[in-house]
Amino acid sequence: MVRYASIVLPLLLLIVFGCSTSGKERASKKAGPAKPPASIAMDAAKTGTPISKYIYSQFIEHLGRCIYTGIWAESLEDRKFFYPVNAAESPWQAIGPVEMTKEAPFVGEHTPRLIAPAGIAQGGLGLVAGKEYTGRIILAGTKGTGPVEVSLVWGEGEKNRQTLRISSVNSKYSMYPLRFMAGAGTDNGRLEIAARGKGCVLVGTLSLMPADNVNGMRPDTLALLKELNAPVYRWPGGNFVSGYNWKDGLGDPDKRPPRKNPAWSGVEHNDFGFDEFMRFCKEVNAEPYVVVNSGLGDVSLALEELEYANGGLDTPMGIIRAAYGHPEPYGVIWWGIGNEMYGNWQLGHMPLEEYVKKHNTYAEAMRAKDPAIKLIGVGATGPWSETMLSQCANNMDLLSEHFYCGEKPDLLAHVRQIPDTIRAKVKAHREYHAKVPALAGKHIPICMDEWNYWYGPDLYGEIGTRYFLKDALGIAMGLHEYYRVSDTVFMANYAQTVNVIGAIKTSKTAAAFDTTGLVLKLYRNEFGVVPIAVEYPKGPIDVMAAWTEDRSALTVGVVNASTEASSVPFTLTGAALSGSGTRWMIMGKEPKSFNEPGKEPQVIIQEQPVQRLGTALESPPLSICLYRLDVK
């Protein structure tokens, strides 16, 4: 993902990605009435390359609220005290005399020392009435120190808090369990740690999560992710990966060092590392796609990561993995070599001719260690992609492309830029395959492992933009385009899944599908797999169709990027419809309808039976309709 703070993003994306990026514009114009289209011709006997399930893949990065507070259930910020207590960046405030000591810190560079009577507190916690919260605190103290009180607070007065009392503290760091029950709901709860009596107390670290967390993950977010049903998740970046040492995320989470996020703002807690990502993938029934650091990293770091993932118990990293509780290899197939190495915003960026050599060095070494893996190279339409294909063709299975589109004032122009960009990138890659000698007899498909809209204010943390119904229309048309070019695009990873330009948005206590997430969920779970020939005039109506895998039904997607309803006439050859089926509709009242966690959604999926289908497909205004039509 491009770090827009270090480049002129609108100009770059316009030139490189082919999309408008004007986040300041607002959709002030509406598309005109949908003119009755000429008959849409569908031929079920003419089929294309089966649609890869990997088109519905996702991407998560250590950025903003995507993983931490979005997927990960930790309630506390900076639980390992990366920032000194009372620092401007710190969420912790001192109550009485508190100092940071660098003498044998528990984790990181320093540990807070409370000189009794004193304490620290963190506010802004989201609490749900009657919900249980569990965790731990790691403390040490001078001889005879105590007691220490830890309180969860949900309001003013002694009745609006629960306090746990630790009567005495050991001289060596020891863990003390925490368990609370919130007496009321609030978005401004507080946790207080108070050293009573005399002496000094060292607070090594602490953690607080809702008791219903699933291996440290939010159950509300996980429930939606399971509905999304993505087949693959790309991780850990993104720009983040180019400055990330994956070993920081191994072992005891409380002892993993906190770091400054190398690419974005804030702290990398290292609570969500390699093993947590694998547990996440298992929980949501998805395959992992791991990107190695080809920025500031080196080949040895990548090979150790590969061995940790796939090596047996007779390998050094396999032994370490087993020691951390995972004796069986993970068997990771998908591996990306680097991220956006063409950009000067990327750590370790280098000229193309140098990066080609670096990619080949990584690829050859990784394949020598594990020949079963699939490798994805860094691409960017133009000289970079063409050169990678010409000089690295034997050392990659897929080539990545990225694009983000901004906001356009005209509704149809806003919607169409997604499929238009996909089409342009595919056209370029087909031309490369036709003229690059190294590709003779080879086919290296596109992995569009970052694609989305990106504009608007950060409402859900860093790059936490809101999406509207008009964006959902564009994502649906984008999926239609992927189906049309199923011979060229094998994988597409919507970026990013949660909060950060995400398909799912979360508050402190709730999670909900954004408008674009509804589209991805619906098409992933209901659209067919074998595309058929569809001809229709280009305009505000976009149509695509496919057989279901068992050929018992045709699925037809109809996107209406207009404020007027339309009855879409069609002809079908190569199959006979029974006249019955199902229709799913994604609708809202106006182009800027949106959803918000914890509130009644403005955009929803409606399902209804089709009992007597005529010769037209009904398309309400500003809608996405997916028909499943039974065949005779």
DOVO-339728 format. One record per residue (C-alpha): residue in one letter; x, y, z. Coordinates in steps of 0.1 Angstrom, whole numbers, padded with zeros to 4 digits, always signed. Each point is the difference from the previous one (the first is absolute). Layout:
<sites>
AXYZ
...
</sites>
This chain:
<sites>
M+0000+0000+0000
V+0013+0034-0010
R+0009+0023+0029
Y-0016+0032-0011
A+0018+0021+0025
S+0032-0003-0020
I-0012+0005-0035
V-0023+0021-0020
L-0027-0027+0001
P-0026+0014-0023
L+0025+0005-0029
L+0017-0033+0006
L-0032-0021+0000
L-0014+0019-0030
I+0032-0008-0020
V+0008-0035+0013
F-0034-0014+0009
G-0022+0018-0024
C-0026+0011+0025
S-0011+0034+0013
T+0011+0005+0036
S-0017+0032+0009
G-0011-0007+0036
K-0013+0036+0004
E-0027-0003-0027
R-0034-0012+0009
A-0026-0017-0022
S-0019+0031-0009
K-0014-0013-0033
K-0022-0029-0008
A-0001-0022-0030
G-0029+0006-0022
P-0030-0023-0003
A+0008-0035-0010
K-0011-0002-0037
P-0016-0034-0008
P+0029-0020-0012
A+0000-0020-0032
S-0006-0037+0005
I+0028-0016+0019
A+0012-0031-0017
M+0013-0029+0022
D+0013-0032-0015
A+0003-0028+0025
A+0018-0023-0025
K+0029+0024-0003
T+0021-0002+0032
G+0032+0015+0012
T+0028-0010+0023
P-0015-0010+0034
I+0000+0029+0025
S+0027-0005+0026
K-0013-0001+0035
Y+0031+0021+0009
I-0017+0031-0016
Y-0017+0004+0034
S+0032+0001+0020
Q+0008+0026+0026
F+0030+0020+0014
I+0008+0010+0036
E+0029+0022+0010
H+0014+0013+0033
L-0015+0034-0006
G-0024+0021+0020
R-0029-0020+0014
C+0001-0028-0025
I+0015-0027+0023
Y+0003+0017+0034
T-0035+0009+0013
G-0015-0012-0032
I+0008-0037-0001
W+0020-0003+0032
A-0020+0003+0033
E+0025+0019+0022
S-0018+0028+0017
L+0031+0019+0012
E+0022+0022-0022
D+0038-0002+0005
R-0002-0027+0026
K+0038-0005+0000
F+0007+0037+0006
F+0019+0009-0032
Y-0007+0036+0008
P+0008+0014+0034
V-0029+0005+0023
N-0013+0036-0003
A+0017+0005-0034
A-0022+0017-0026
E-0003-0032-0020
S-0007-0023+0029
P-0035-0010+0010
W+0012-0004+0036
Q-0003+0028+0025
A+0018+0001+0034
I-0017+0003+0033
G+0027+0011+0024
P+0038-0006-0004
V+0007-0023-0029
E+0033-0004-0018
M+0013-0021-0029
T+0029-0022+0009
K+0025-0016-0025
E+0015-0022+0026
A-0009-0036-0010
P-0033+0009-0017
F-0025-0028-0003
V-0005+0006-0037
G+0012+0027-0024
E+0022+0029+0011
H-0016+0010+0033
T-0025-0009+0026
P-0022+0023+0021
R+0008+0002+0037
L-0027+0011+0023
I+0013+0016+0032
A-0028-0007+0025
P-0025+0014+0005
A-0003+0005-0038
G-0017-0015-0030
I-0006+0001-0038
A-0032+0000-0019
Q-0013-0004-0036
G-0033+0013-0011
G-0021-0003-0032
L-0008-0037+0004
G-0031-0015-0016
L-0020-0020+0025
V-0033-0019-0004
A-0024-0003+0030
G+0001-0034+0016
K+0030-0012-0021
E+0029-0017+0016
Y+0036+0012-0006
T+0031-0021+0008
G+0037+0006-0002
R+0032+0001+0020
I+0024+0025+0015
I+0037-0007+0006
L+0015+0017+0030
A+0031+0002+0021
G+0008+0020+0031
T+0023+0008+0028
K-0001-0022+0031
G-0033+0004+0019
T-0017+0020-0028
G-0037-0002-0001
P-0028+0000-0004
V-0006+0008-0037
E-0036+0007-0012
V-0011-0004-0036
S-0034+0015-0008
L-0023+0000-0030
V-0021+0031+0000
W-0032+0008-0020
G-0012+0031+0017
E+0003+0025+0028
G-0001-0011+0037
E+0011-0031+0018
K-0031-0020-0011
N+0011+0003-0037
R+0032-0019+0003
Q+0013-0035+0009
T+0033-0003+0018
L+0023-0030+0003
R+0025+0001+0029
I+0034-0016-0002
S+0011-0001+0036
S+0037-0003-0006
V+0024+0001-0030
N+0030-0023-0005
S+0035+0014-0004
K+0002-0018-0034
Y-0024+0006-0028
S-0031-0021+0005
M-0033-0003-0019
Y-0033+0008+0018
P-0033-0009-0017
L-0027+0026-0006
R-0037-0005-0003
F-0027+0027+0000
M-0037+0003-0008
A-0011+0034-0015
G-0029+0015+0018
A-0010+0023-0028
G+0007+0006-0036
T+0023+0029-0010
D+0026+0011-0026
N+0020+0017+0027
G+0008-0027+0025
R+0032+0001+0019
L+0026-0023+0015
E+0019+0011+0030
I+0031-0015+0017
A+0007+0014+0034
A+0029-0008+0023
R-0011+0004+0036
G+0022+0001+0032
K+0037+0005-0005
G+0028-0010-0023
C+0001-0003-0038
V-0019-0021-0025
L+0012-0008-0035
V-0028-0006-0025
G+0016-0023-0026
T-0030-0003-0023
L-0037-0008+0002
S-0029-0011-0023
L-0038+0003+0001
M-0023-0017-0025
P-0037-0009-0001
A-0003-0035+0015
D-0017-0013-0032
N+0031+0007-0021
V+0010-0028-0024
N+0037-0007+0003
G+0004+0038+0006
M-0023+0010-0029
R-0033+0019+0001
P-0029-0024-0004
D-0022+0026-0017
T+0026+0007-0027
L+0007-0037-0004
A-0037-0007-0006
L-0002+0025-0029
L+0033-0013-0014
K-0014-0035-0001
E-0030+0014-0019
L+0024+0017-0024
N+0015-0034-0006
A+0032+0013-0016
P+0022-0029-0013
V+0034+0017+0007
Y+0014+0028+0022
R+0032+0019-0009
W+0021+0011+0029
P+0019+0019+0016
G+0002+0027-0027
G+0000+0022-0018
N+0026+0027+0008
F+0003-0015+0035
V+0018-0031-0012
S+0030+0019-0014
G+0011+0010+0035
Y-0013-0030+0020
N+0020-0027+0016
W-0024-0029+0003
K+0019-0015+0029
D-0011+0028+0022
G-0035-0016+0000
L+0011-0034+0014
G-0001-0015+0035
D-0016+0013+0032
P-0022+0030-0011
D+0008+0019+0032
K+0037-0001-0008
R-0002+0009-0036
P+0015+0035-0005
P-0022+0029-0009
R+0013+0019-0030
K-0008+0032-0019
N-0021-0010-0030
P+0027+0002-0028
A-0024+0013-0027
W-0030+0015+0017
S-0008+0019+0032
G-0003-0016+0034
V+0015-0030+0017
E+0004-0035-0012
H-0007-0021+0031
N+0011-0033-0015
D-0030-0017+0017
F-0012-0012-0034
G+0029-0019-0016
F+0006-0030-0022
D-0017-0025+0022
E-0030+0022+0007
F-0004+0006-0038
M-0001-0037-0005
R-0026-0004+0027
F-0020+0028-0016
C+0000-0018-0034
K-0010-0032+0016
E-0028+0017+0019
V-0015+0016-0032
N+0008-0031-0022
A+0024+0019-0023
E+0034-0007-0015
P+0029+0022+0011
Y+0019+0021-0025
V+0032+0013+0017
V+0021+0028-0014
V+0037+0000+0008
N+0021+0031+0007
S+0019+0008-0032
G+0004+0036+0011
L+0023+0004+0030
G+0000-0038+0004
D+0023-0026-0016
V-0002-0035-0014
S+0010-0017+0032
L-0029+0016+0019
A-0024-0012-0027
L+0014-0035+0000
E-0003-0002+0038
E-0037+0011-0003
L-0006-0026-0027
E+0016-0027+0021
Y-0020+0011+0031
A-0032-0004-0020
N+0007-0032-0019
G+0031-0016+0014
G-0001-0034+0018
L+0012-0007+0035
D+0034-0008-0014
T+0006+0037-0009
P+0012+0028+0023
M-0031+0021-0005
G-0023-0030+0002
I+0014-0008+0034
I-0006+0036+0011
R-0036-0001-0013
A-0006-0032+0019
A+0014+0016+0032
Y-0027+0027-0004
G-0027-0026-0001
H-0004-0008-0038
P+0018-0032-0008
E-0018-0006-0033
P+0012+0021-0030
Y-0025+0026-0012
G+0005-0008-0037
V-0003+0035-0013
I-0002-0001-0038
W-0004+0037-0010
W+0030+0023+0005
G+0005+0036-0012
I+0035+0013-0005
G-0003+0036+0012
N-0025+0028-0004
E+0000+0030-0024
M+0037+0000-0003
Y-0004+0024-0030
G-0010+0029+0023
N+0023+0024+0017
W-0023-0001+0030
Q+0010-0037+0006
L+0028-0008+0025
G+0029-0015-0020
H-0012+0013-0033
M+0025-0004-0028
P+0002+0004-0038
L-0018-0026-0021
E+0031-0016-0014
E+0013-0006+0036
Y-0033-0013+0013
V-0003-0026-0029
K+0032-0015+0013
K-0013+0001+0036
H-0033-0017-0009
N+0018-0028-0019
T+0024-0005+0030
Y-0029-0004+0024
A-0021-0021-0024
E+0028-0025-0008
A+0009-0004+0037
M-0036-0004+0012
R-0008-0025-0027
A+0031-0020+0007
K-0011-0003+0036
D-0036-0008-0008
P-0009-0008-0037
A-0037-0003+0008
I-0005+0037+0007
K-0016+0026-0024
L+0018+0033-0003
I-0015+0034-0008
G+0022+0028-0013
V-0004+0037+0003
G-0016+0016-0030
A-0011+0035-0012
T-0016+0004-0034
G+0026+0015-0024
P+0038-0005-0002
W+0001-0016+0035
S-0024-0028-0008
E+0013-0006-0035
T+0036-0002+0013
M-0009-0023+0028
L-0018-0023-0024
S+0029+0000-0025
Q+0028-0006+0026
C-0018-0019+0028
A-0024-0022-0020
N+0016-0032+0014
N-0001+0012+0035
M-0037+0009+0006
D-0034-0016-0003
L-0020+0032+0002
L+0008+0037-0004
S-0017+0025+0023
E-0017+0033-0009
H-0015+0026+0022
F-0025+0028-0005
Y-0021+0023+0020
C-0027+0024-0013
G-0012+0032+0015
E-0033+0018-0002
K-0015+0015-0031
P-0029+0025+0000
D-0019-0018-0027
L-0017-0032+0013
L+0006-0022-0031
A+0036+0012-0004
H+0006-0007+0037
V-0014-0036-0003
R+0016-0008-0034
Q+0036+0009+0010
I+0004-0034+0018
P-0008-0023-0029
D+0017+0024-0025
T+0033-0002+0020
I-0002-0038+0001
R-0006-0001-0037
A+0029+0022-0007
K+0024-0020+0021
V-0011-0033-0016
K+0004+0016-0035
A+0036+0009+0008
H+0008-0035+0014
R-0014-0016-0031
E+0022+0021-0021
Y+0030-0010+0021
H-0008-0036-0006
A-0003+0006-0037
K+0034+0017-0004
V+0024-0010+0028
P+0022-0029-0012
A+0005-0014+0035
L-0038-0006+0002
A-0002-0022-0030
G-0019-0031+0011
K-0005+0014+0034
H-0030+0016+0018
I+0006+0021+0030
P-0034+0013+0013
I-0006+0032+0019
C-0003+0000+0037
M-0019+0033+0007
D+0009-0002+0036
E-0010+0035+0009
W-0030+0016-0016
N-0027+0024+0013
Y-0013+0035+0003
W+0020+0023+0023
Y-0013+0035+0008
G-0017+0019+0028
P+0007+0008+0037
D+0014-0026+0024
L-0030-0009+0021
Y+0012-0034+0011
G+0036+0007+0009
E+0029+0005-0024
I-0013-0002-0036
G-0033-0012+0015
T-0022+0014-0027
R-0038-0005-0003
Y-0015-0016-0031
F-0033+0008-0016
L-0025-0017-0022
K+0016+0015-0030
D+0033-0017+0010
A-0018-0034+0003
L-0013+0005-0036
G+0036+0005-0012
I+0013-0031+0019
A-0028-0021-0015
M+0008+0012-0035
G+0037-0007+0008
L-0009-0036+0008
H-0019-0003-0033
E+0031+0011-0017
Y+0021-0026+0018
Y-0024-0026-0013
R+0004+0013-0036
V+0038-0003+0003
S+0001-0033+0019
D+0027-0012-0023
T+0024+0028+0011
V-0008+0008+0037
F+0004-0029+0023
M+0000+0017+0034
A-0013+0033+0013
N+0004+0012+0036
Y-0024+0027+0011
A+0020+0025+0021
Q-0005+0001+0029
T-0025-0023+0017
V-0007+0018+0033
N-0002+0038+0007
V+0029+0011-0022
I-0018+0006-0033
G-0018-0031+0012
A-0030-0021-0009
I-0008-0003+0037
K-0001+0029+0025
T+0002-0002+0037
S-0007+0022+0030
K+0014-0008+0034
T-0029-0024+0007
A-0016-0008-0034
A+0008-0011-0035
A-0019+0003-0033
F+0003-0006-0037
D+0008+0032-0020
T-0018+0003-0033
T+0029-0015-0020
G+0001-0030+0024
L-0036-0009-0008
V+0010-0003-0037
L+0030-0021+0007
K-0020-0023+0023
L-0029-0004-0024
Y+0020-0007-0031
R+0024-0023+0018
N-0028-0022+0014
E-0026+0002-0029
F+0016+0008-0034
G+0008-0029-0024
V+0034-0012-0010
V-0001-0005-0038
P-0005+0033-0018
I-0021+0001-0032
A+0000+0024-0029
V-0020+0031+0007
E-0005+0029-0024
Y-0016+0033+0010
P+0004+0037-0007
K+0023+0019+0023
G-0018+0024+0023
P-0013+0002+0036
I-0011-0036-0002
D+0027-0027+0003
V-0008-0037-0004
M+0021-0032+0004
A-0011-0036+0003
A+0014-0034+0008
W-0010-0036+0005
T+0000-0015+0035
E+0025-0027+0005
D-0026-0028-0005
R-0016+0017-0030
S-0034-0001+0017
A-0004+0038-0002
L+0012+0032-0016
T+0010+0029+0022
V-0004+0035-0015
G+0013+0031+0016
V-0016+0033-0009
V+0014+0033+0013
N-0020+0032-0005
A+0021+0031+0005
S-0029+0022-0007
T-0027+0018+0021
E-0027-0015-0021
A-0015-0035-0001
S+0005-0021-0031
S-0015-0031-0014
V+0028-0018-0018
P-0012-0021-0029
F+0021-0031-0008
T+0003-0029-0024
L+0016-0033+0010
T+0014-0027-0022
G+0017-0032+0009
A-0023-0007+0030
A-0036+0001+0009
L-0012+0016+0032
S-0027-0015+0022
G-0013+0035+0010
S+0008-0004+0037
G+0029+0009+0021
T+0012+0025+0026
R+0009+0037-0001
W+0023+0018+0024
M+0001+0038+0000
I+0023+0025+0016
M-0017+0034+0002
G-0001+0033+0017
K-0019+0032-0003
E+0027+0022-0016
P+0036-0002-0013
K+0015+0009+0034
S-0020-0024+0021
F+0024-0017+0024
N+0002-0025+0030
E+0014+0007+0034
P+0008-0026+0027
G-0025+0000+0029
K-0027+0018-0021
E-0028-0011-0023
P+0015-0006-0035
Q-0010+0023-0029
V+0012-0026-0026
I-0010-0036+0003
I-0003-0033-0019
Q-0036-0010-0008
E-0009-0035-0011
Q-0032-0010-0018
P-0012-0029-0021
V-0004+0003-0038
Q-0032-0019-0008
R-0009+0010-0036
L+0029+0015-0019
G-0010+0018-0032
T+0023+0013-0027
A+0015+0028+0021
L+0021+0004+0031
E-0013+0027+0023
S+0026+0024+0013
P-0010+0026+0026
P+0019+0033+0002
L+0035+0000+0016
S-0001-0038+0004
I+0020-0031-0004
C-0022-0030-0008
L+0013-0036-0001
Y-0024-0025-0016
R+0003-0037+0004
L-0021-0015-0028
D-0008-0037-0001
V+0003-0017-0033
K-0022-0028-0014
</sites>
